[in-house]
Amino acid sequence: MRERSAWAWVPSISFSQGVPYVAVMMLSTVMYKNLGISNADLAFYTAWLYLPWVVKPLWSPVVEMFGTKRRWIVLLQLLSGAALAAVALTLHAPDFFRWTLVIFWLMAFSSATHDIASDGFYMLGLPTQRQQAAFVGVRSAFYKLAMIGGQGGLVYLAGRLTEVSGSPVHAWSVVFALTAALFFVLCAYHQLVLPRPDSDHSHAASGALWRDFVHTFQRFFQKPDIVTTLGFLLLYRLGEAQLLKMAAPFLLDPRDKGGLGLSTSDFGLVYGTIGVGALVLGGLAGGVVISRFGLKRSLWPMVFVMHVPDLVFVYLATVLPTNLTLISICLAVEQFGYGFGFAAFMLYMVLVADSEHKTAHYAMCTGFMALGMMLPGMVSGWIQQQLGYQHFFIWACISTLPAFAMAARVRIPDEFGR
């Protein structure tokens, strides 16, 4: 393998993993809201975009069998760039909603497959555990930077361009065109700088490979207390899954429809920048608490801190404040709590996956996690339209109760996480 500093490629790949995910999960929701799509439709159809991450473990052997992980990374970044450019072009079409959904589907599958290749490539490009551990924080930081840049910066830019041009279609076309250009640059850059590990090669299809694949799935479902584990993975974010889908529509909808009436640029600043910053800080704080007390002692407090702040949305929907600072504080509190409690969820998945098939079992855990976000998200828009924002957020808070019930049932070793 030709020696090359990990600093030349680890940050940029981590960043490139985050951008398509943000585009599919957040930018699509805000864009469709700006373009007049109803809450029920945007929630139902964008929730389906979680599906590639749900079934991601099923086609991970394909990445192993055909081509190198380096080649997969470069080709999938090229595909993501083309998909982003296609969104920019099709927004001007009369049937833009249908066409952009198809493209977002393509982008979601590309992004999920890119995650498989990238995660595998990290282990090949950084072959020792010491190197991998040294860059864990770097990977997380640049992935979160992509979230802030996309959910904050790009949404803010779309809002400003809409104010200048008066056309949200034009504004979002420019945003996606610029993002596509960025991805083409990243693709070319990675073609030049990614190392070529000797161990990065294809594995020919064989009966042994498929037998191992089936055995890995069987071992996962043979774990002790697997029903409780699956219940925890599916229900821990039941309330949050619904709330997250309706957060953007609520913040953007006019006040006569029960929303806060924020401009798109204000939304990008308040929710995409301040909110994501609080989310990151909450995750860091959650990690510190777990390392100090262990997951078993920390779980119940972290479940409370994650879900109780959801009540701020009930407050916002009841009072409908106009002070941007107050709104920012409320959203920061909710996002900090979400990040804090989500750290416990992530570590629990590490515990479940701790076996001879650690990587595959962790991917399966994340698939069930995505399913737990997809199904409630699909119906959240319809529920909101039936109840109105205030009663919908009360319902979302009630929906957090199964998380408390499942937290009481899971078994965690006393010292795990310390």
N, C-alpha and C positions, 0 to 999 in steps of 0.2 A: 504493500500500500504506500502510495506517495504521501509523505508526511505533510500535513497542513494543519495550522492552528485551528482548534475547535471554535475559537472566537470568530473565525471567518465564516462559519456556516451554521452553528447551533442557533444563534439569535435570529438569523434570517429565516430559517426553517420554522422555528417556533412562531414567529410573526406570521408567516405564510399559512400556518395551520389555523390561526385565529380569524383571519380576515374573511374567508368564505363562510365560516360558521356564523359570524356576526351578520354577514350579508343575507344569509338564508333565514336566520332566526329573528333578527331584530330589524335590519334595514327593510326587509320585505314588508313587515307589519306596519312600520311607520309610513313607508311609501304608499301602500294600499290605502291606509287611512287618509293620507293627503289627497289621494286620487278618488276618494268617494266610495270605496268599497265598504259594505256594511260590516258591523262587528261580527255577526254570525258567520258570514262568508270568510272574512279574513282569518278568524280564529280556526274555523274548521279546516280550511285548505292549507294554511301555513302550519298547523299542527301535524298534518300528514308529512311535512318535510322532515320530521324527526325519524321517520321510518328507516332511512339508510343507517342511522346510528343504532337503531334497534336491532337490525339484522346484520350488522357489520361482522360479527364473529362467523357468520355462515360462509362468507366468501373470502375470509382471510387466507385459506389455503391457496386460492388462486394467485395471490401476490407472491406466495412462496414458490409456486410451480413454474410461473412464466416470467422470465426476465429478472433483472436485478432490481433491488429496492431503489437504487440510485436512479435507474431509468424510469421506474414508476413515478418517483417524486417529480422528475422534470416533466414528464408527459402529462401528469395530472395537473401540474401548475399551468401548463400550456392550455389544457382543457378548461380549467377554472377561469383563466384570463379570457378565453374565447366566450365562455358562458356569460361572464360579466359584460363583455362587449355586446353580446346578443341581447341582454336585458336593455342596455342603453338604446339599441336600435328598435326593438319591438315595442317600447313604451309609446311610440307614436302610432302604432297600429290600432284600428278600431277595436279589435278583440284582444287588447293588450293583456287583460287579466289571465285569460287562458294560456296565451303564449308565454308570458313571463313565469307562470306557475310551472309549465313544462321545463323551462330553462332552469328555474330554481331547483327542480327535482334533479336534473342532470348535475347541477352544481353540488347538491347535497350528497349524491352518490360519489361524485368525484372527491369531495372533501373528506367523506368518511373513509374512502379507500386510501386517500393521501395520508390520513392519520395512521392507518395500518402500516403503510410503507415507512413513514417517518419514524414511528415508534420503534420499528425494527431496525431502521438504519442508525438510530442513536446508539443502540447496543453494539452494532458492528463498527461504527465510526469511533465510538468511545469504548474500547473493549474491556477496560478494567472497571470494577465497581467503584474505585476511588474517583476515576474520571467521570463516571456517570453521576455519582453523588455530588461532585463539585459543580455540575452544570444543571442540577435540578432547579435551583433557584433562578438561574438564567432563563431556562425554558419557561418557567411559570411567569416570570416578569415580562418577557417579550410577548407571550400569549395574551397576558392582561393588557399590555400596551396596544396590541391589535384591537382588543375590545374597546379600549378608550378611544383609539383613533377612529374606529368604525362607528361605534354606538354614540360617541360624543362628537368627534371632529367631522365625520362625513354627514351626520344628521344636521349638525350646526351649519355646515356648508350648504346643504340642500335648502335649509330654511332661509339663509341669506340670499341664495340665488333666486328662490321663489319670490322674496320681497322685491328684488331688483327687476326680475323679468315678468313677474305676475303670472308665471306658468309653472306649476309644480311638475308637469311632464318634462319641460325643458330642464328644470333644475335637477331632477333625478336622473335624467339622461346624461347630463354632464358629470354627475357624481359617479355613476356606474362606468362611464367612459374613462374617467381618471383612475378609478380603481382597477379597471382592466389594464390600462397602461402600466400601472404599478406592478401588476402580476406578470405581465410579459417581461418586464425588467428583472423581476425576481427569478423567473424561469431561466432567462439567459445567464443571469449571475450564477445560479446554482449549477447550470451546465458546465460552467468554467471552474468553479471553486470546490464543488463537492468532492471529497476524497473518494478513492476507489478501493475500498477494503478487499483484500484477497478472499475474505469469507463471504462477500456479497455476490452470490451466484444463484441461479435458479435451481430448483429441486424438481427433477423429472417426476411426472405423475406416476404413482405406483400404488399397488394395493395396500402396501404397508402404511403409506401416508394417509390414505383414507381410513384405514383401520385405526390409526392413531387419532385421527380427527374425531371419529365416532366414539372412541374410548374416552377422549377428553370430555365430550358432552355427557357421557354416561357417568363419569366420575363426579362431575359437577352436581348432577341431580341425585347422586347417592350420598351427598354430604349430610351430616347430622342436622336435624332441625331445618331441613331445606324449605319446608312450607313456611315456617316462621321467617326464614331469611328472605324468601321471595315476597312475602307480605310486607316486610320492612322496606325492601328495595322499591316496591310498587307504590306504597302508601305514604312513605316518609315525606314526600313533596306533593301530596294530593292537593292541599290548599294552595301552595305556592305555584303549582302548575297552572291553576286557573287564574290566580292573581296576576302572574307574569304576562299572560296573554292579553289581559285587559288593562294592564298598567298604561301602556302607550295610548290606546284609544281614550281612556279616561282623562289622561293629562292633555290630550290634544282636542277632544270634543268641546264644542262651545258650552258656555255655562247654561244656556237654555235647554240643553240636552243632558244636564247633570254633570258635565265635565268641568275641568279647570280652565279650559280655553287657552292653554299655553301655545305660543308660536312654535313652529318646528325648530327654530334656532334655540329658543329657550329650553325646549325639551332636550335637545342635544347637550346643552350646558348642564342642566339640572340633573337629568336622569342618566345621560350617557357619560358624563364626565365626573360630576360630584358623586352620583350614585355608584358608579363603577369603582371610583376611588374608595368609597366607604366599604364596598363589597370586598375589595382586596385587603383592606385593613382588618375587616372582620375575619377573613380567612386566616390571616397571619396571627391574629389574637387567638383564634380557635386552636391553631396549631400549638401555640405557646401553652395554653391551658391544658391541652391533652398531654403534652410532653411533661408537664409538671405533675398532674394528678392521675394520668392514665385515662383511657377511654371509658372504662366502666364507671368510674366516679364522676366523670365529666358529662356523660351522655344526657342525663335528665336535665341538668342546668342548660345544656346546649340546645336541647329540644325546646325548652321554654324561650330562650333568647332568640331562637330562630323564628318561632311562630307567633309569640305574643306581639311583637312589633307590627304584625300585619294589621293590627287595629288602627294604625295611623291612616290607612286608606279609608276605613270607616269614618274617621274624624274628617279627613279631607273631603270625602263625598258628602258629609253632613254640613260642614261649615262653609265649604267652597271658598277658601281664603284666596286673596289676590296678591298677598305679599310673597314675592319670589323667594326671599330669604327663608321665611317660615316653611314654604313648600320644600325648599332644598333641605332644610334641617329634618323635616319629617321623612323625606325619601332617603336621606343619609342614614337615619336611625333604622329604617326598615331594611335597607340594603346591608348595613353593618351586621344586623342580626342574622340575615340570610347567609352571609358569608361565614359568620361565626358558627352557626349550626351546621352548615354544609361541610365544614371541615370534619365533623364527627361522622357524617355520612360517607365521605371519601375514605376515611380511615377504616370504617366498618367494612367497606368493600375490599380493602387490603387484607383484612382479617379473613374474610370469606374466601378470597383467592389464594391464601397462603397454602400452597400444595405443590406437587411436582409439576403441575400445569399452571403455574402462577399467572403467566401472561395471558393465556387463553381464558382462564377463569375470571380474571379481572375484566377482560373484554366482554365476557358474558354478563358480568355484573353491570357494566356500563350500558349494555343493551337493555337490560330490565329497567335500569334507571331512566333511559330514554323513553321506554314504553310507558313508564309511570308519569312522564311529562306529556307524551303524545295524546293518550286517551282522554284525560281530563281537559287538556287544552282544546281538543276538538269541539267539545260541547260548551266551553266557557262563554263563547260569544252568544250562543242561543240563550243560555241561562241569563246572561246580563241583559239581553233585550227583553226577556220576560219579567225580570225583577227590577230593573233600573240599577244604577251604579251603587247607590247606598246599600240596598238590600243584597246586591250581588256580593259586595265585599263582606257583609255580615255572613253570608253563606260560605264564602271562601275561608273565613276564620273558623266557622263550624267544621269545615272540611279538614282542618288540621288535627282534629281529635283522634282519627285513626293513627296518626304518627305517634301520639302519646301512648296509645294502646300497644302498638307494636314495639315501642321502646321498652315497655315493661316486660316484654316476652323474650327479647333476644338475650343470648348468653354470650358474655364477653369475659375472657380471662382477666383476673384481678390486675395484673401488671401490664397488660397489653397497651402499647402506646407511650409508656413512660420513658 
